[in-house]
Amino acid sequence: MQVLVATDGSDAAIAAAQRAITLLRPGAEILLVTIIPEMEDPMETAGGFEGPTLTEEEADQEFGEAAEAGTRALERTAAALGGHVDVRLVPLDEEPGHAIVDVARRSQPDLLVIGAGGKHFFRRLFTGSVSDYVVHHAPCPVLVVRHDHPAGEPSGRT
């Protein structure tokens, strides 16, 4: 059984991954995925007399920082899961939910695991939810592990 686990390295995402692993049969192959922003092309936003809003060096630095943060998220989650997991850092040029579904289409897992934070109804209505999108568009079964945060505690993005 191959299981795709989407994580951002937050406590909520790690708790979701750990909970899901306890529900799976031993020996499941785990593919751990973190989505990061794609490197921005400074010339894409150049126009008229203004020129680009970002230099190539700034774009490289931003992408490097995102890649480092993504790598830390993968390492943190992999360490919490223990055992052998395959990891993949995926740059995206789209919404995170779309990128996770794209990875699932390419890797064809038997199950996709994603955490869901405790967004309130109105916030979800206007901003959408990564887990909602994944549930409705993934090409495989999806296990959503809900993580409610105590009052005042910020939720991590999953």
C-alpha positions as CSV (number, residue, x, y, z in Angstrom):
1,M,0.0,0.0,0.0
2,Q,1.4,3.4,-1.0
3,V,0.3,6.4,1.1
4,L,0.8,10.0,0.1
5,V,1.0,12.3,3.2
6,A,0.9,16.0,2.6
7,T,2.6,18.1,5.3
8,D,3.7,21.7,5.9
9,G,5.7,20.7,9.0
10,S,3.3,22.3,11.4
11,D,2.3,20.6,14.7
12,A,-1.2,20.0,13.2
13,A,0.2,18.4,10.0
14,I,2.6,16.2,12.0
15,A,-0.2,15.1,14.4
16,A,-2.4,14.2,11.3
17,A,0.4,12.2,9.8
18,Q,1.2,10.3,13.0
19,R,-2.5,9.6,13.6
20,A,-3.0,8.3,10.1
21,I,0.1,6.0,10.3
22,T,-1.4,4.3,13.4
23,L,-4.5,3.5,11.4
24,L,-2.6,1.9,8.5
25,R,-1.3,-1.6,8.2
26,P,2.4,-2.1,8.9
27,G,4.7,-1.9,5.9
28,A,2.8,0.8,4.1
29,E,5.0,2.9,1.8
30,I,4.9,6.5,2.8
31,L,5.5,9.3,0.3
32,L,5.8,12.6,2.3
33,V,5.2,15.7,0.3
34,T,5.6,19.4,1.0
35,I,4.5,22.1,-1.4
36,I,6.6,25.3,-1.8
37,P,6.1,28.3,-4.0
38,E,7.7,28.0,-7.4
39,M,10.7,30.3,-8.1
40,E,9.4,33.6,-9.3
41,D,10.5,34.9,-12.7
42,P,11.4,38.6,-12.2
43,M,10.8,39.4,-15.9
44,E,7.2,38.1,-15.7
45,T,6.2,41.1,-13.6
46,A,8.3,43.6,-15.6
47,G,6.3,46.1,-17.5
48,G,6.6,49.6,-18.9
49,F,9.2,51.8,-17.4
50,E,9.1,50.3,-13.9
51,G,11.0,47.1,-14.8
52,P,10.8,44.0,-12.7
53,T,9.5,44.2,-9.1
54,L,12.2,41.7,-8.0
55,T,15.8,41.1,-9.0
56,E,17.0,37.7,-10.0
57,E,19.1,37.5,-6.8
58,E,16.0,38.3,-4.7
59,A,14.0,35.7,-6.5
60,D,16.8,33.1,-6.0
61,Q,17.0,34.1,-2.3
62,E,13.2,33.8,-1.8
63,F,13.1,30.4,-3.5
64,G,16.1,29.2,-1.5
65,E,14.4,30.2,1.8
66,A,11.2,28.5,0.7
67,A,13.1,25.3,-0.2
68,E,14.9,25.4,3.2
69,A,11.6,25.8,5.0
70,G,10.1,23.0,3.0
71,T,13.1,20.7,3.6
72,R,12.8,21.4,7.4
73,A,9.1,20.6,7.2
74,L,9.8,17.3,5.5
75,E,12.6,16.4,7.9
76,R,10.5,17.3,11.0
77,T,7.6,15.2,9.8
78,A,9.8,12.3,8.7
79,A,11.5,12.3,12.1
80,A,8.1,12.3,13.9
81,L,6.9,9.3,11.8
82,G,10.1,7.3,12.2
83,G,11.0,4.5,9.9
84,H,11.7,4.9,6.2
85,V,9.7,7.4,4.2
86,D,10.3,8.9,0.8
87,V,10.2,12.6,0.7
88,R,9.4,15.1,-2.1
89,L,9.6,18.9,-2.2
90,V,7.2,20.1,-4.8
91,P,7.4,23.7,-6.2
92,L,4.0,24.9,-7.2
93,D,2.7,27.6,-9.5
94,E,-0.9,27.1,-8.4
95,E,-2.9,26.7,-5.2
96,P,-1.6,24.1,-2.7
97,G,-4.7,21.9,-3.0
98,H,-4.2,21.8,-6.8
99,A,-0.5,20.9,-6.4
100,I,-1.3,18.1,-3.9
101,V,-3.9,16.6,-6.3
102,D,-1.4,16.8,-9.2
103,V,1.2,14.9,-7.1
104,A,-1.5,12.3,-6.3
105,R,-2.3,11.9,-10.0
106,R,1.3,11.4,-10.9
107,S,2.2,9.1,-8.0
108,Q,-1.1,7.1,-7.9
109,P,-1.2,6.4,-4.2
110,D,-3.7,4.0,-2.6
111,L,-4.5,6.7,0.0
112,L,-3.8,10.4,0.5
113,V,-3.6,11.8,4.0
114,I,-4.0,15.5,4.8
115,G,-4.7,17.4,8.0
116,A,-7.5,19.9,8.5
117,G,-7.3,22.8,10.8
118,G,-10.2,24.2,12.7
119,K,-11.1,27.1,10.3
120,H,-14.4,28.7,11.1
121,F,-17.3,28.4,8.6
122,F,-17.1,32.0,7.3
123,R,-13.3,32.0,7.0
124,R,-13.6,28.7,5.0
125,L,-16.4,30.2,2.9
126,F,-14.2,33.1,1.7
127,T,-10.8,31.6,1.6
128,G,-11.5,28.0,0.8
129,S,-9.7,25.0,2.3
130,V,-6.9,22.9,1.0
131,S,-8.3,19.8,2.5
132,D,-11.8,20.5,1.1
133,Y,-10.3,20.9,-2.4
134,V,-8.2,17.7,-2.0
135,V,-11.2,15.7,-0.8
136,H,-13.3,16.7,-3.8
137,H,-10.6,16.4,-6.5
138,A,-8.1,13.7,-5.5
139,P,-7.9,10.6,-7.8
140,C,-7.8,8.3,-4.7
141,P,-9.4,7.9,-1.3
142,V,-8.5,10.7,1.1
143,L,-8.1,10.5,4.9
144,V,-8.6,13.9,6.5
145,V,-7.3,14.0,10.1
146,R,-8.9,16.9,11.9
147,H,-6.9,18.9,14.3
148,D,-8.7,21.4,16.5
149,H,-6.7,24.0,18.2
150,P,-7.3,25.3,21.7
151,A,-8.7,28.8,21.8
152,G,-6.0,31.4,21.1
153,E,-3.6,28.9,19.5
154,P,-2.8,29.6,15.9
155,S,-3.4,26.8,13.4
156,G,-0.7,25.6,11.0
157,R,-1.4,25.4,7.3
158,T,-1.9,21.9,6.0
